Amino acid sequence: MKDPRLHVVIAVANLPVERDRRVIREVKALEAAGYRVTVICPRGVSKITQVPGTVDAKVRSYKMYESSGGAVSFAVEFAWSFVCIGWHLMAAVIRDKAVAAQVCNPPDVFFPLALLMRMLGRPWVFDHHDLSPEVYQARGGRPGSLLDKVLLRFEKWSQRAASAVVSTNESYRELAISRGGCDPSRVVVVRNGPSASEVKPVASAPAEIDDHTIVYLGVLGAQDGVDNAILAAERLVDLRGRLGWRLVVAGDGECLESLKALTVERKLEDVVEFTGWLGVEEIDRLLRTASVGLQPDPRSAHAEVSTMAKTVEYLARGLPVVGVDMRETRRSAGDAGVYVEHGTPEEFAGALHRLLDDPVARASMRNVALARFRNTLAWEHQAAAYVRLWDELLSTRRERYKAGSAIIRQAAPADVSQAEQRQ
């Protein structure tokens, strides 16, 4: 029997879906709301065909082209993503009757597909994960250069071509309205962060420990400042010796090998540990036993307005956050954070040293962190806004499908079991 659920496609170009927890959470939220979902993404090592943790959300994957750096290489990568996603999207529309699509940036090159989908009467959502112009600048690009102007134009076209824009925080929403020229009524904030179900109950009072774990969790990219975390560990050795603490770097990315080399060069192998990419349960286990979460991102136009997913992961487990004093970092962590001015290794080391020696401050910040997560930042709060957006975009189709499903049920033979009717 024909599946009566409305079929939504989500395309993500820069990661296999198994490594994009935001997309997995979005898929699960849509499934729980009665939608059928397919994800188009680069093919991961495991070559999965179903989105992890879902009932039956399918994965349509393609071989990823990895840029070697430089404008030409990035252009080839973006073109390859466009062709692969466009091919799979059209197959999903024609063969699998997809009625709507969402694209997650970067890159911001899919606006022609948005226009085509909307011409076909199918809503298109732009899920704004990152600010491509600001990322370009954070990685050494020159503001006002030709490439910077192209990225700004592509971002604006991507937002204007969409039926709706999903922003990861208020700053992104403000930029979509002011820089992208979007109608405020079609820009919705859906923050990053784990769901309460992913986090085991955390006691309000931290356990007394002698060995402290400082955690960095996330992508190891050139703009993430993890080298400063390593150098801060070197300064921390001078302040408190090599015993009773360690820095755990949990993640993967282009800078992994250079960060390992820096650790060896500074003779920090006994206090700095690299775990690689971790699964949901492994992340929870690590953060529940840690003392402090580190956000070493240096100040930049990008970092100033971005909510780091790692920060919300820290708060969910009651971890105090040490980071540079930036707008969205404060909006997320509030009084659960210790903020430094410039993000130098010396500043980070000093803040960490004082916090590790102050159990009363850590306990107070723990309670603030848990309350902020429980009351505002947990994915359950974000999922409600996300599903409401899709319900509004597809309201007419939902009513039509409900009516069709009722007719099908009424016409089903009396001797057909309910289980068979659901198939």
Salt bridges, closest charged atoms under 4 A:
ASP3 OD2 - ARG5 NH2 2.72
ASP3 OD2 - ARG36 NE 3.79
GLU26 OE2 - ARG22 NE 3.45
ASP56 OD2 - ARG5 NH2 2.70
ASP96 OD2 - ARG60 NH1 3.61
ASP96 OD1 - ARG95 NE 3.69
ASP127 OD1 - ARG22 NH2 3.00
ASP127 OD2 - HIS129 NE2 3.01
ASP130 OD1 - HIS302 NE2 2.49
GLU134 OE2 - ARG179 NH1 2.67
GLU155 OE2 - HIS128 NE2 3.56
GLU155 OE1 - ARG179 NE 2.86
GLU174 OE2 - ARG331 NH2 3.92
GLU198 OE2 - ARG25 NE 2.84
GLU234 OE1 - ARG235 NH1 3.01
GLU234 OE1 - ARG266 NH1 2.84
GLU254 OE2 - ARG139 NH1 2.70
GLU265 OE2 - ARG266 NE 3.58
ASP270 OD1 - ARG242 NH1 2.78
GLU273 OE1 - ARG246 NH1 2.52
ASP284 OD1 - ARG317 NE 2.89
ASP297 OD1 - LYS310 NZ 3.20
GLU304 OE1 - ARG299 NH1 3.35
GLU313 OE2 - ARG25 NH2 3.40
GLU313 OE1 - ARG317 NH1 2.56
ASP325 OD1 - ARG330 NE 2.63
GLU328 OE2 - ARG331 NH1 2.59
GLU341 OE2 - ARG299 NH2 3.87
GLU346 OE2 - ARG235 NE 2.87
ASP357 OD1 - ARG240 NH2 3.15
ASP357 OD2 - HIS353 NE2 3.85
ASP391 OD1 - ARG398 NH1 3.49
GLU399 OE2 - LYS402 NZ 3.91
